[in-house]
Amino acid sequence: MEETVKDLPRFFTTKDVRKMLGIGNKACLELFHRKDFPCMKVGRAFGITEENFKEYFKTRRVYNEENDNER
């Protein structure tokens, strides 16, 4: 049975991740270089599957300065 493009996992690039998270290039590259961030490197480009991206952020909490002051 042949796989179609619909059957393949969706990949997000660093540009996609920057846009979704509203972060800059430096912060994005730091994220992609974390040992616990489940990305892949192909040549010079990084990518992460949609499934891995959702799972990673489902298990992480993000605090802003307001939340930090309340603790």
FENVEN-V604221 format. One record per backbone hydrogen bond with DSSP energy under -0.5 kcal/mol. CO is the residue of the C=O (numbers start at 1). NH is the residue of the N-H. If there is no record, write none. Layout:
# FENVEN-V604221
co->(CO CO)
nh->(NH NH)
This chain:
# FENVEN-V604221
co->(4 4 5 10 12 13 14 15 16 17 18 18 24 25 26 27 28 29 31 34 36 37 40 40 41 42 45 46 47 48 49 50 51 52 53 54 55 56 57 61 64 65 66 67 67 68)
nh->(7 8 8 50 48 17 18 19 20 21 22 23 28 29 30 31 32 33 34 37 38 39 42 47 43 45 42 14 40 12 53 54 55 56 57 58 59 59 60 63 68 69 70 70 71 71)
